[in-house]
Amino acid sequence: MAEFLFTTDAEMKSTTLLNGNVDPDKYKFSISLAMDSVVEPLLGTELYDKIAAEAEANTLSGLYLTLYNEYVKPITKYAGLSEYLLIASYTLDNAGLFVRTPENAVSVDKEEAEFLASKYMSKATKYIGRFEKWIGLNPLTEYKHNQDGVDAQDIAPSTGWYF
């Protein structure tokens, strides 16, 4: 059985710059990475596991459904796309590592890819800020600041922007 992801192919392709022709196998690992590196540290392991299990079973309700739809899904989508944009033009196969260049197209340079990745991570960060306000007003028993080595307070993903 495939790993359950917090966003679907249709959501990715209809609400981001991801083209409908992109093979989902090319970017699903980036969504999974965002779930592990951004969403789980944000929620903490206990709340993350509850959300994941109930979302997969389609049994989320109340505050948990609100949390999932309004915060978890957008954060996952935008952070996942940010990860993917940095490596989208690369292909690794038995012959080695390649940069793909389709006909009648020009690959973007590294700075442009980083700019786009930063834009999408800043969208995820916006939802993280909204989540922080929301969780303060809607305490959930599974949300703990520190558990299993995952610190729910340590949630500053890198956006590439420094002030």
C-alpha positions, 0 to 999 in steps of 0.5 A: 500500500502506498504511503498516505500523503496529506495532499493529493495530486489533484490539489497539487496540480490545481493550486500550484504551478505544478503542471498537470503532466508531471508524473506524481512519482517525480514529486511525491517523495518531496511531499513525504519529506515535507511531512517529516521535516516540517509538519511533524515537528510543527504538530509533535509526534502524538498529534501528527500520528492522530491526524495521519491515522484519522485522515487516512481513515477519513474519520477526522472531525471537529477541530481535528478536521479544521486543523487538517484542512486549513493548516496541515494540507496547505503547509504540506502542499507548499513545503513539498513543492518548495522541496521539489522545485530545487531538484525538479530538473534533475534525473538520477538513473543507472547512467548517472545524474542528468539535467533534463531539458525538454524540446523548445524549453530552457531550464531555469538557473539555480537562483531562479529555482531557489527563488521559486522554492523560497516563494512556496516555503514562505507560503507554508510559513504563512500557514505555520504562523496562522496555525500557531495562533489557531492552536493557542485558541484551540488547545488539543490534548495531543499537542505537546511542546516536546515529545519523542525528540520532536519539539513542536516549538522548534518550527522555523523552516528555512525560507531562504530569506534572512533579515 
